[in-house]
């Protein structure tokens, strides 16, 4: 099942450009890793499970696929210190991102080195890539296994199913890869029994795992999230925002339309080259979208599992469309070349330059361009010229200016989006770190702190006594006048009310679920500055725009 493609018409991008892009991508990750006050909440769940596994104990409420926690447990064994699980998760994510780079290169190189370079250039610059590569979460590891599965599938290697299994044991979406491989192989191969047996063996581990975790009580069951099932069509807009949110205004809709058209062309040209691989990719993409529409709490970070698909199709679409229409024009309407070439290129140069300066003036007060990103732009826009065969020098200069302007626009938009994302990552739940510092310096038995997600404070302070915390999620809905009495009954001495606890209802399904299922509705009256007898405000902690109020429960 070798990929046979006619790439003789296109020059290969020099290999040193891939090496340099890899080095710059690695350097960029090193700048952004661990640049937050508090890791993403999902990490603490992975960390708790990893600690139990390392201690050879079965974790409670083990509802996520186990491979990421298992990998953290193994790697953290060789890392000393109190934050070994965090450093392990970050190391795994970074290595997985670099692995994605290599595998994506191997997957796209048969199309031609120029296709591979453009795909990697866009993938490395995309804000979702950087975001998920620096978060201590499982998505980027799952993306690595998914890309690995498709790469081996292109060469008819049965290990593709093995990597699909590993992907499913990292994120449930990985099972869609196995399903797409099975459907394509079943309808294209003669050995139906072998195909079916391979698929069953590959999907069996995640089925067994899902059954094991679902027999636990409801809080640990994967299926408990479907108690109030409904389709989440908003994921489509989330997908579009995640892919093209680096643009703004009307350009956002224009870039969606252009990318859609290019992807359709890319799909057509990919299908002409390799039907089986194209079918598998499309089945996976459609299956992924359906899964996320069904899943109650989809997250934009999940897009890292599929961003490479629209990027690849768009690259194939723009390059092959250029080649197709260029050949068509040369064969059938060559007179246009002599009549209109000068006007055409002058128009494109002026038009693209105007758009570029529009973006400069629009973003100049809100965007910070790193020197390294200017370097990426100027060094990597030149290989785009390898894709074109222009006879006259002035045409080459015109295309250079056009590509420079368009590449700059892409870079500016993606950098703006990335800076915004990095700022959000840095200050997300930052107030927890301030509460942890306060509690670490003031704690003495029999203090007991009521707070959301006490496992975060445990991890940041080392105060791991169970009696030192009370989870806000376990607080019932009680009238404010009875709140202090209830606190005293539970022997709670302090209450932490955080900016994290302030939520707007009907903002999205996840936010509403958190508000009502994690106790935030029970303490919502604290945001109204109501004086509660027996509850004294003793400290206000601030960091950036985040804040935390510490209340003391006075003795009766």
C-alpha positions as CSV (number, residue, x, y, z in Angstrom):
1,X,0.0,0.0,0.0
2,X,2.8,2.4,-1.0
3,X,2.0,6.0,-1.7
4,X,2.6,6.7,-5.4
5,X,2.6,10.3,-6.3
6,X,3.9,12.3,-9.2
7,X,6.1,14.9,-7.5
8,X,8.5,15.5,-10.3
9,X,6.9,18.8,-11.2
10,X,7.7,20.3,-7.8
11,X,11.2,21.0,-6.3
12,X,11.9,19.5,-2.9
13,X,12.2,21.9,0.0
14,X,15.8,21.6,1.3
15,X,16.1,19.2,4.3
16,X,17.9,21.8,6.4
17,X,14.7,23.9,6.5
18,X,12.9,21.0,8.3
19,X,15.8,20.7,10.7
20,X,15.7,24.4,11.4
21,X,11.9,24.4,11.8
22,X,12.2,21.5,14.3
23,X,14.9,23.4,16.3
24,X,12.8,26.6,16.4
25,X,9.7,24.6,17.3
26,X,11.6,23.0,20.2
27,X,13.0,26.3,21.3
28,X,9.5,27.9,21.3
29,X,8.1,25.1,23.4
30,X,11.0,25.5,25.9
31,X,10.0,29.2,26.3
32,X,6.4,28.5,27.2
33,X,6.5,25.3,29.2
34,X,5.6,25.7,32.9
35,X,4.7,29.3,32.5
36,X,1.6,29.1,34.6
37,X,0.8,29.5,38.3
38,X,-1.5,26.5,38.4
39,X,-1.7,23.6,35.9
40,X,-4.9,22.7,34.1
41,X,-7.4,21.0,36.4
42,X,-7.3,17.7,34.4
43,X,-3.6,17.3,35.4
44,X,-4.5,16.8,39.1
45,X,-6.7,13.9,38.2
46,X,-4.0,12.4,36.1
47,X,-1.5,13.1,38.9
48,X,-3.7,11.5,41.6
49,X,-4.1,8.3,39.5
50,X,-0.4,8.2,38.7
51,X,0.6,8.4,42.3
52,X,-1.7,5.5,43.2
53,X,-0.4,3.4,40.2
54,X,3.2,4.1,41.3
55,X,2.3,2.9,44.8
56,X,0.7,-0.2,43.2
57,X,-2.8,0.8,44.3
58,X,-6.0,0.9,42.3
59,X,-7.1,4.6,42.0
60,X,-10.7,5.6,42.8
61,X,-13.0,7.1,40.1
62,X,-10.6,6.1,37.3
63,X,-13.0,7.3,34.5
64,X,-10.4,8.5,32.0
65,X,-8.4,6.1,29.8
66,X,-5.4,4.9,31.8
67,X,-2.4,5.3,29.5
68,X,-1.4,8.9,30.2
69,X,-1.6,8.4,34.0
70,X,0.3,5.1,33.6
71,X,3.0,6.9,31.6
72,X,3.3,9.7,34.2
73,X,3.6,7.0,36.9
74,X,6.5,5.4,35.1
75,X,8.4,8.6,34.1
76,X,7.9,10.2,37.6
77,X,9.7,7.2,39.1
78,X,13.0,8.6,37.7
79,X,12.3,12.3,38.6
80,X,12.9,13.5,42.2
81,X,11.1,16.3,44.0
82,X,7.7,17.3,45.1
83,X,6.4,18.1,41.6
84,X,7.6,15.0,39.9
85,X,4.2,14.2,38.4
86,X,3.9,17.8,36.9
87,X,7.4,17.7,35.4
88,X,6.8,14.2,34.0
89,X,3.5,15.2,32.4
90,X,5.1,18.3,30.8
91,X,8.0,16.2,29.6
92,X,5.7,13.6,28.0
93,X,3.6,16.4,26.4
94,X,6.7,18.1,24.9
95,X,8.2,14.9,23.6
96,X,4.9,13.9,22.1
97,X,4.7,17.3,20.3
98,X,8.1,16.8,18.9
99,X,7.1,13.2,17.9
100,X,4.1,14.7,16.2
101,X,6.4,16.9,14.1
102,X,8.5,13.9,13.0
103,X,5.5,11.7,12.2
104,X,3.6,14.4,10.4
105,X,6.7,14.9,8.3
106,X,6.9,11.1,7.5
107,X,3.1,11.1,6.7
108,X,3.2,14.1,4.3
109,X,6.7,13.7,2.8
110,X,5.5,11.2,0.1
111,X,3.3,14.0,-1.3
112,X,6.4,16.0,-1.8
113,X,8.8,17.8,0.5
114,X,7.2,21.2,-0.3
115,X,3.8,19.9,0.8
116,X,5.4,18.5,4.0
117,X,7.1,21.8,4.7
118,X,4.0,23.9,4.3
119,X,1.9,21.6,6.4
120,X,4.5,21.5,9.2
121,X,5.0,25.3,9.0
122,X,1.3,25.9,9.5
123,X,0.9,23.2,12.1
124,X,3.8,24.5,14.2
125,X,2.5,28.0,14.1
126,X,-1.0,27.2,14.9
127,X,-2.0,28.3,18.5
128,X,-3.7,25.0,19.3
129,X,-0.4,23.1,18.7
130,X,1.6,25.3,21.2
131,X,-1.3,25.4,23.7
132,X,-1.7,21.6,23.9
133,X,2.1,20.9,23.8
134,X,2.7,22.9,27.0
135,X,-0.3,21.7,28.9
136,X,0.2,18.7,31.1
137,X,-2.7,16.8,29.5
138,X,-3.2,13.7,27.4
139,X,-4.4,15.2,24.2
140,X,-1.0,15.8,22.6
141,X,0.0,12.2,23.4
142,X,-3.1,10.9,21.8
143,X,-2.4,13.1,18.7
144,X,1.0,11.5,18.5
145,X,-0.4,8.0,18.5
146,X,-3.1,8.9,16.0
147,X,-0.6,10.4,13.6
148,X,1.7,7.4,14.1
149,X,-1.3,5.1,13.2
150,X,-2.0,6.9,10.0
151,X,1.6,7.0,9.0
152,X,1.9,3.2,9.4
153,X,-1.4,2.8,7.6
154,X,0.0,4.5,4.5
155,X,2.5,1.7,4.2
156,X,0.1,-1.1,5.0
157,X,1.7,-1.9,8.3
158,X,-0.5,-3.8,10.7
159,X,1.1,-1.9,13.6
160,X,-1.3,0.9,12.6
161,X,-4.0,-0.9,14.6
162,X,-1.6,-1.2,17.6
163,X,-1.0,2.6,17.6
164,X,-4.7,3.1,17.2
165,X,-5.2,1.0,20.3
166,X,-2.7,3.1,22.2
167,X,-4.5,6.3,21.1
168,X,-7.8,4.9,22.4
169,X,-6.2,4.1,25.7
170,X,-5.0,7.7,25.9
171,X,-8.2,9.4,24.7
172,X,-11.5,7.8,23.8
173,X,-11.4,9.6,20.5
174,X,-8.6,7.2,19.5
175,X,-11.2,4.5,19.0
176,X,-12.5,6.4,16.0
177,X,-9.1,5.7,14.2
178,X,-9.6,2.0,14.7
179,X,-13.2,2.3,13.4
180,X,-12.1,4.2,10.3
181,X,-9.3,1.6,9.5
182,X,-11.7,-1.3,9.9
183,X,-14.4,0.2,7.7
184,X,-11.9,1.0,4.9
185,X,-10.1,-2.3,5.1
186,X,-13.4,-4.3,5.3
187,X,-14.6,-2.9,2.0
188,X,-11.3,-2.9,0.2
189,X,-9.5,-6.1,1.2
190,X,-10.4,-9.7,0.4
191,X,-9.4,-11.2,3.8
192,X,-12.5,-10.1,5.7
193,X,-12.0,-12.5,8.6
194,X,-8.5,-11.3,9.2
195,X,-9.6,-7.7,9.0
196,X,-12.4,-8.3,11.5
197,X,-10.2,-10.2,13.9
198,X,-7.6,-7.5,13.9
199,X,-10.2,-4.8,14.5
200,X,-11.8,-6.8,17.4
201,X,-8.4,-7.4,19.1
202,X,-7.5,-3.8,18.7
203,X,-10.7,-2.3,20.1
204,X,-11.0,-4.9,22.9
205,X,-8.7,-3.1,25.4
206,X,-10.7,0.1,25.5
207,X,-14.0,-1.8,25.6
208,X,-12.8,-3.8,28.6
209,X,-11.5,-0.6,30.2
210,X,-14.8,1.2,29.7
211,X,-16.7,-1.7,31.2
212,X,-14.4,-1.8,34.3
213,X,-14.6,1.9,35.0
214,X,-18.3,2.1,34.4
215,X,-19.2,-0.4,37.1
216,X,-17.9,2.0,39.6
217,X,-20.2,4.5,41.4
218,X,-21.7,7.2,39.2
219,X,-19.1,9.9,39.9
220,X,-16.5,7.7,38.4
221,X,-18.5,6.4,35.5
222,X,-17.9,7.6,32.0
223,X,-21.5,7.1,31.1
224,X,-22.8,9.2,33.9
225,X,-22.1,12.3,31.8
226,X,-24.8,11.3,29.4
227,X,-27.6,11.4,32.0
228,X,-29.0,14.5,30.3
229,X,-28.1,13.8,26.7
230,X,-28.5,16.3,23.9
231,X,-26.6,17.1,20.7
232,X,-24.0,19.9,21.1
233,X,-24.0,21.5,17.7
234,X,-22.1,24.4,19.2
235,X,-19.0,22.2,18.8
236,X,-19.0,23.1,15.1
237,X,-18.6,26.8,15.9
238,X,-16.0,25.8,18.5
239,X,-14.1,23.9,15.8
240,X,-14.2,26.9,13.4
241,X,-13.0,29.2,16.2
242,X,-10.2,26.9,17.2
243,X,-9.0,26.5,13.6
244,X,-9.5,30.1,12.3
245,X,-9.9,32.2,15.5
246,X,-6.6,33.9,14.8
247,X,-8.5,36.1,12.3
248,X,-11.1,38.7,13.2
249,X,-14.0,40.6,11.8
250,X,-15.1,39.8,8.2
251,X,-11.7,38.2,7.5
252,X,-12.8,35.4,9.8
253,X,-15.6,34.4,7.5
254,X,-13.5,34.9,4.4
255,X,-10.7,32.6,5.7
256,X,-13.3,30.0,6.6
257,X,-14.7,30.1,3.0
258,X,-11.3,30.1,1.4
259,X,-10.1,27.2,3.6
260,X,-13.3,25.2,2.8
261,X,-12.8,25.7,-0.9
262,X,-9.1,24.8,-0.7
263,X,-9.9,21.7,1.4
264,X,-12.5,20.5,-1.1
265,X,-9.9,20.9,-3.9
266,X,-7.3,19.2,-1.6
267,X,-9.7,16.3,-0.9
268,X,-10.2,15.9,-4.6
269,X,-6.5,15.8,-5.4
270,X,-5.8,13.6,-2.4
271,X,-8.5,11.2,-3.5
272,X,-7.0,11.0,-7.0
273,X,-3.6,10.0,-5.5
274,X,-4.7,7.7,-2.8
275,X,-8.3,6.6,-2.4
276,X,-7.9,4.3,0.6
277,X,-5.8,6.7,2.8
278,X,-8.2,9.6,1.9
279,X,-11.2,7.6,2.9
280,X,-9.6,6.6,6.2
281,X,-8.8,10.3,7.0
282,X,-12.3,11.5,6.1
283,X,-14.0,8.8,8.1
284,X,-11.8,9.6,11.1
285,X,-12.5,13.4,10.8
286,X,-16.3,12.9,10.5
287,X,-16.3,10.3,13.3
288,X,-14.3,12.7,15.5
289,X,-16.8,15.5,14.9
290,X,-19.7,13.3,15.7
291,X,-18.1,12.1,18.9
292,X,-17.6,15.7,20.1
293,X,-21.1,16.7,19.1
294,X,-22.4,13.9,21.2
295,X,-19.9,14.4,24.1
296,X,-21.6,16.7,26.7
297,X,-18.5,18.8,27.5
298,X,-16.3,19.3,24.4
299,X,-13.2,21.4,24.8
300,X,-11.3,23.4,22.1
301,X,-8.1,21.7,23.1
302,X,-9.5,18.4,21.6
303,X,-8.9,20.0,18.2
304,X,-5.2,19.1,18.4
305,X,-6.4,15.6,17.4
306,X,-7.6,16.8,14.0
307,X,-5.9,20.2,13.2
308,X,-3.5,18.5,10.9
309,X,-6.3,17.3,8.6
310,X,-7.7,20.7,7.4
311,X,-4.2,22.0,7.3
312,X,-3.0,19.2,5.1
313,X,-6.0,19.4,2.8
314,X,-5.7,23.2,2.5
315,X,-2.0,22.8,1.6
316,X,-2.7,20.2,-1.0
317,X,-5.6,22.3,-2.3
318,X,-3.7,25.5,-2.8
319,X,-0.6,23.8,-4.3
320,X,-2.4,21.5,-6.7
321,X,-5.0,24.1,-7.6
322,X,-2.2,26.4,-8.6
323,X,-0.6,23.7,-10.7
324,X,-3.9,22.7,-12.3
325,X,-5.0,26.2,-13.2
326,X,-1.5,27.2,-14.3
327,X,-1.3,24.2,-16.7
328,X,-4.9,25.0,-17.9
329,X,-4.0,28.6,-18.6
330,X,-0.8,27.7,-20.4
331,X,-2.6,25.2,-22.7
332,X,-5.8,27.0,-23.5
333,X,-5.6,30.7,-22.9
334,X,-1.9,31.5,-23.2
335,X,-2.7,34.9,-24.7
336,X,-3.8,36.0,-21.3
337,X,-0.2,35.6,-20.1
338,X,1.1,38.3,-22.4
339,X,-1.9,40.6,-22.1
340,X,-2.7,40.5,-18.4
341,X,0.3,39.2,-16.5
342,X,1.7,42.6,-15.6
343,X,-1.7,44.0,-14.4
344,X,-2.4,40.7,-12.5
345,X,0.7,40.7,-10.5
346,X,0.7,44.5,-9.9
347,X,-2.8,44.2,-8.6
348,X,-2.0,41.2,-6.3
349,X,1.1,43.0,-4.9
350,X,-0.9,46.2,-4.1
351,X,-3.9,44.3,-2.7
352,X,-1.8,42.0,-0.4
353,X,0.3,44.9,0.8
354,X,-2.8,46.9,1.7
355,X,-4.2,43.9,3.6
356,X,-0.9,43.5,5.4
357,X,-0.7,47.1,6.6
358,X,-4.3,47.0,7.6
359,X,-3.4,44.1,9.9
360,X,-0.4,46.0,11.2
361,X,-2.4,49.1,12.2
362,X,-5.2,46.9,13.6
363,X,-2.9,44.8,15.8
364,X,-0.1,47.2,16.7
365,X,-1.5,48.1,20.1
366,X,-2.5,44.6,21.1
367,X,0.2,42.2,19.7
368,X,3.7,41.4,20.9
369,X,5.8,39.7,18.2
370,X,8.7,37.7,19.5
371,X,12.0,38.1,17.7
372,X,12.1,34.3,17.1
373,X,8.8,34.5,15.3
374,X,10.0,37.2,13.0
375,X,13.0,34.9,12.3
376,X,10.6,32.0,11.5
377,X,8.7,34.2,9.1
378,X,11.5,35.6,7.1
379,X,13.4,32.3,6.9
380,X,10.4,30.1,6.1
381,X,8.4,32.2,3.6
382,X,11.1,31.8,0.9
383,X,10.6,28.0,0.4
384,X,7.1,28.8,-0.7
385,X,8.6,30.0,-3.9
386,X,9.8,26.5,-4.7
387,X,6.2,25.7,-5.4
388,X,6.0,28.0,-8.4
389,X,7.6,27.9,-11.8
390,X,7.6,31.5,-13.0
391,X,9.6,32.3,-16.2
392,X,10.3,36.0,-15.7
393,X,12.2,37.6,-12.8
394,X,9.7,40.4,-12.2
395,X,7.1,37.7,-11.6
396,X,9.3,36.0,-9.1
397,X,9.7,39.3,-7.2
398,X,6.0,39.9,-7.3
399,X,5.3,36.4,-5.9
400,X,7.9,36.9,-3.2
401,X,6.1,40.1,-2.1
402,X,2.7,38.4,-2.2
403,X,3.9,35.4,-0.2
404,X,5.7,37.7,2.3
405,X,2.5,39.7,2.9
406,X,0.2,36.7,3.2
407,X,2.7,34.8,5.4
408,X,3.0,37.9,7.6
409,X,-0.7,38.2,8.0
410,X,-1.0,34.5,9.0
411,X,1.9,35.0,11.5
412,X,0.4,38.2,13.0
413,X,-3.0,36.6,13.5
414,X,-1.6,33.3,15.0
415,X,0.8,35.2,17.3
416,X,-2.0,37.4,18.6
417,X,-4.2,34.4,19.3
418,X,-1.2,32.5,20.9
419,X,-0.4,35.4,23.2
420,X,-4.0,35.6,24.3
421,X,-4.1,31.9,24.9
422,X,-0.8,31.9,26.8
423,X,-2.1,34.8,29.0
424,X,-5.2,32.7,29.8
425,X,-3.1,29.6,30.6
426,X,-0.8,31.6,32.8
427,X,-3.6,33.1,35.0
428,X,-6.2,30.3,34.9
429,X,-6.9,29.4,38.5
430,X,-3.9,31.5,39.6
431,X,-5.8,32.4,42.8
432,X,-5.4,28.8,43.9
433,X,-1.6,29.3,44.2
434,X,-2.2,32.4,46.4
435,X,-4.5,30.4,48.7
436,X,-2.0,27.6,48.8
437,X,0.7,30.1,50.0
438,X,-1.6,31.6,52.6
439,X,-2.7,28.2,53.9
440,X,0.8,26.8,53.9
441,X,2.0,29.7,56.1
442,X,-1.0,29.8,58.4
443,X,-2.0,26.2,58.8
444,X,-2.2,24.6,62.2
445,X,-4.4,21.8,63.4
446,X,-7.4,21.7,63.6
447,X,-7.7,24.1,60.7
448,X,-10.1,22.9,58.0
449,X,-10.5,24.8,54.7
450,X,-13.6,24.7,52.6
451,X,-12.5,25.2,49.0
452,X,-13.2,24.1,45.4
453,X,-10.9,21.3,44.2
454,X,-8.8,20.9,47.4
455,X,-6.6,18.4,45.5
456,X,-4.9,21.5,44.0
457,X,-4.1,23.0,47.4
458,X,-2.9,19.6,48.5
459,X,-0.5,19.3,45.6
460,X,0.8,22.9,46.0
461,X,1.3,22.9,49.7
462,X,2.1,19.3,50.7
463,X,-0.6,19.5,53.4
464,X,-2.2,16.3,52.5
465,X,-4.2,15.4,55.6
466,X,-7.8,14.7,54.6
467,X,-9.2,16.4,57.6
468,X,-7.5,19.7,56.6
469,X,-9.9,20.2,53.7
470,X,-13.6,20.1,52.8
471,X,-14.6,19.9,49.2
472,X,-17.0,22.6,48.1
473,X,-18.6,20.1,45.8
474,X,-20.0,18.3,48.9
475,X,-21.8,21.3,50.2
476,X,-25.6,21.1,50.0
477,X,-27.9,23.9,48.9
478,X,-28.7,25.6,52.2
479,X,-30.0,29.1,53.0
480,X,-27.3,31.7,53.8
481,X,-28.6,32.1,57.4
482,X,-28.0,28.5,58.1
483,X,-24.6,28.4,56.4
484,X,-22.4,29.2,59.4
485,X,-24.3,26.6,61.6
486,X,-23.6,24.0,58.9
487,X,-19.9,25.0,58.8
488,X,-19.5,24.5,62.5
489,X,-21.2,21.1,62.4
490,X,-18.6,20.1,59.8
491,X,-15.8,21.6,61.9
492,X,-14.8,23.9,59.1
493,X,-12.7,26.8,60.3
494,X,-12.0,28.7,57.0
495,X,-13.8,29.3,53.7
496,X,-12.0,30.3,50.5
497,X,-14.3,32.0,48.0
498,X,-12.5,32.4,44.6
499,X,-12.9,34.3,41.4
500,X,-13.1,30.8,39.9
501,X,-16.4,30.3,41.8
502,X,-18.1,33.3,40.1
503,X,-19.9,31.9,37.0
504,X,-22.5,33.3,34.6
505,X,-25.3,30.8,33.9
506,X,-26.1,29.8,30.4
507,X,-22.6,30.7,29.3
508,X,-21.9,27.1,28.1
509,X,-22.9,23.6,29.2
510,X,-19.7,22.9,31.0
511,X,-19.8,26.1,33.0
512,X,-23.4,25.4,34.0
513,X,-22.6,21.8,35.0
514,X,-19.6,23.0,37.1
515,X,-21.7,25.6,38.9
516,X,-24.4,23.2,40.0
517,X,-22.3,20.1,40.5
518,X,-19.3,21.5,42.3
519,X,-21.0,23.4,45.1
520,X,-20.6,26.9,43.6
521,X,-24.4,27.5,43.7
522,X,-24.2,26.8,47.5
523,X,-21.9,29.8,48.2
524,X,-23.1,32.1,45.4
525,X,-24.4,34.5,48.0
526,X,-20.8,35.4,49.0
527,X,-20.5,37.2,45.7
528,X,-23.3,39.5,46.8
529,X,-21.3,40.8,49.8
530,X,-24.0,39.8,52.2
531,X,-22.9,40.1,55.9
532,X,-23.2,36.6,57.4
533,X,-23.0,36.6,61.2
534,X,-20.2,34.3,62.3
535,X,-18.3,34.6,59.0
536,X,-15.5,37.1,59.1
537,X,-13.5,38.2,56.0
538,X,-9.8,38.1,57.1
539,X,-7.8,38.2,53.8
540,X,-8.2,39.2,50.2
541,X,-5.6,37.7,47.9
542,X,-5.0,39.0,44.3
543,X,-2.9,38.0,41.4
544,X,-3.5,39.6,38.0
545,X,-7.2,39.7,37.5
546,X,-7.8,36.7,39.8
547,X,-8.7,37.0,43.4
548,X,-9.5,35.0,46.5
549,X,-11.4,35.9,49.7
550,X,-10.5,34.0,52.9
551,X,-13.2,33.9,55.6
552,X,-12.8,32.7,59.1
553,X,-15.7,30.9,60.9
554,X,-15.9,32.5,64.3
555,X,-16.5,30.4,67.3
556,X,-19.9,30.3,68.7
